[in-house]
Amino acid sequence: MTLFWKRLIICGLGVLAGLVVWPVMELFVASQTRFPNYLVFSVASGSVFGLLLGLFLGTAEGIIAASDRRIMIGAATGAGLGLLGGVLGFVVGQAVLFVVGESLLVREEDLRAVGFPLARALGWAVLGLFVGATEGIRAWSLRKAAMGVAGGFLGGFVGGAVIEYGSVHMEQAPLVRFVGLMLLGASIALFHALIERQLSFGVLRLLNGRYKGKEFVVNQRRTVVGSGQDADFILNGYREVLERHARLRYKDRELYIEPAAGTQAAAVLVNNRPVAEHRLKYEDVIKIGSAKLFFRHE
């Protein structure tokens, strides 16, 4: 699976998440008067929206890696972070609305037309921030989480602004929310992908076997390659690949590959030569078991 298809799948999951959230949002909007106050309504709706968005987007890496275990962990992590982000996001939105309303906007029409949508859009941005961090937290990678945070915040704000400003200024509010939620999910995924592309250390592309053409983005300072479910890059269906076979390390602004620690049988060949540690260069061909991978920069 190339990076194009990987990113298309992630964006598709974002759109699907938006489709699932939309009827739930309409139900909350229709029932708003039943809540004791707007803060309770915001917290309740934000938690549910965040949970659903996180649940769907959290499965992305597991689906791409064809790992049931990673799908389950990602879904649980995403749902939990999304719920927390939804609660905090809409509380932040209320706080921003209070500050903006008290300090900057005097007329009620300005508050409704500008302050309220801005505050809610920032709430969506905070929700997106938590959802975007899901994969980095699952992988225990601070760098990966930071990329997700940045992409999630930007995507959440863009999608949230469409939902909130469109709902205020356009007559067909349900349709606007429908489009905005799909854009929200896709934007979180898209901005994450764009930031990942700019900050990645390189790409490994499989040259042979059943997954020929599949690409792995190196975006962590330490990355394990192997056949085990705990590996960052999983090489399923290739002979003589150990569970933790090779390790990629980023140091001194260069990317190195070496056999995984404690696995003496884990031979790693670069350009047909066994290596103990090798600084990767463009067009290096790496052999791990029967799998061959081509290294390039993103």
Buried (B, 14 or more C-beta within 10 A) or exposed (E): BEBEEBBBBBBBBBBBBBBBBBEBBBEBBEEEEEBEEEEEBBBBBBBBBBBBBBBBBBBBBBBBBBBEEBBEBBBBBBBBBBBBBBBBBBBBBBEBBEEBBEEEBEEEEBBEBBBBBBBBBBBBBBBBBBBBBBBBBBBEBEBBBBBBBBBBBBBBBBBBBBBBBBBBEEEEBBEBBBBBBBBBBBBBBBBBBBBBBEBBBBBBBBBEBEBEEBBBBBBBBEBBBBBBBEBBBBBBEBEBBBBBBBBBBBEEEEBBBBBBEEBEEBBBBBEEEEBEEBEBBEEBEBBBBEBBBBBBEB
